[in-house]
């Protein structure tokens, strides 16, 4: 995994990370890296938030016009003292990769994983 330049067949970590971050920001209406003050965790909205984030990620990744298949996962949970443990393992070619982006917004924890 890594930044290998602009070759069409190579995974570009920075571009993909930016797509994920922008997708999360769009769903939670984040402006200037600040979430809305009234944004609070709502169990009823979790499925919708996850679906929107994943959809936005896939659309943004498609616009990069790279010849990859993508897998995007998203976890949204209330950010309290409870822990969250995740693990993954992969064997990749030099053109493949994986990225994890985690963002805390008020009392919401959002974790997105991208595999190519």
Secondary structure, 3 states (H helix, E strand, C coil): CCCCCCCCCCCCHHHHHHHHHHHHHHHCCCECCECCCCCCCCHHHHHHHHHHHHHHHHHHHHHCCCCCCCEEEEEEEECCCCCCCCCCCCCCCCCCCEEEEEEEECCEEEEEEEEC
